Amino acid sequence: MKLPEQLSPAGDLDRVRTALLYGADAVYFAGRIFGMRAKSVSFSDEDLAEAVRLIHSRGKKAYITCNVLPREQELASVPDYFAFLQEVGADALILADLGLLRLAERYAPKCARHVSTQLGVVNSETASFLHDLGADTVVLARECSLEEIRRIRENCPADLRLEAFVHGAMCVSFSGRCLLSNYLTGRDANHGECAQPCRWKYHLVEETRPGRYLEISESDGTYLLNSEDLCMIEHLAALRDAGIDSFKIEGRMKSAYYTGAITNAYRMALDALGRGEATPPGAVRECEAVSHRPYCTGFYFGPPKQYYPDSLYRSTAEIMAVVLACDGDGNALLRQRNKILAGDRLELLLPGTEGIPFTAEALRDEKGEAIPDTRHADMLFRTTLPACAPPHTIVRRPL
């Protein structure tokens, strides 16, 4: 059975390089307009073209997100932008609007068309209709159960690819179509500007008692709209057997460390699946090493859990540095991400492995002079790693 595609997110070129290093089969990201993560977009036209070139040089695929719900005045910019995406070689456009689906066929006919989860596809008739309209892939609504996915696969065209999220943050609104942010803050969630009011703590105020805040609570907390994060790393075989062709990781607004560590974890799990083996325990542990809320399995095995006590993140490790160059003996030049002291216990996260423990026995500045710590933000420094590491490899500290 063909192994599903591993699809990783990227918010800039650095995260593209990290996703590729740690095993992504495809990377999705947005350009200067029409992306649903306005804050994370840092791809100029030049950067986007460079990202596609880099991805193709590794034999991987580049999917461009164009999944906002555009207003009438925005349509005039579509033809030139879609033509540009085709010109630079984008493999697919991810679309949430039927009008954009039709315009993509007209102005970027060489690009495959992927229908975003935000269209809310939960049945085979809709999936088949979208296929008739030219969709190559449908990203199913996160509200689908595993049994529903199995039935959708049985009843839609065999050449229609089905994609589903396997990891990341979940939205309290159906398929992410939220109006709460618009109402409370004026920031349009359907244009990538969500203020995440579902993560806030709420109180009631009774009109005859102004200034007295009454707590709204369940037995274990007051964050009533706050969802847990999705993690399906131990259930990839079930997703594959249900008919999913592409496993999607959420997180274009997340850090390069998140992109690398989670891509690495799912790569290890997918490779084990390809060998007919269970998910390695190390891959599961790697999912705990990034910033996240408590994990759940989403809607796949029944309704997900909300998480009421708080909206805080937790992690078992933090990034400390990124490798820029390294020789065969492990002598490396790195860029600092957090302050390191000589003698600190660290881990080297090589692709396809858990973190390899080591001690930063000696630190040197860029010129080779001994230093007690990496005290300057973003500074270059040297140390010896436990193995030869390619550029963009992550060095982290267990917490």
Secondary structure, 3 states (H helix, E strand, C coil): CCCCEEEEECCCHHHHHHHHHCCCCEEEECCCCCCCCHHHCCCCHHHHHHHHHHHHHCCCEEEEEECCCCCHHHHHHHHHHHHHHHHHCCCEEEECCHHHHHHHHHHCCCCEEEECHHHCCCCHHHHHHHHHCCCCEEECCCCCCHHHHHHHHHHCCCCCEEEEEEEECCCCCHHHCCCHHHHHHCCCHHHCCCCCHHHCCCEEECCCCCCCEEECCECCECCCCCECEEECCCCHHHHHHHCCCEEEECCCCCCHHHHHHHHHHHHHHHHHHHCCCCCCHHHHHHHHCCCECCEECCCCCCCCCECCCCCCCECCEEEEEEEEEECCCCEEEEEECCCCECCCEEEEECCCCCCEEEECCCEEECCCCEECECCCCCCEEEEECCCCCCCCCEEEEEC
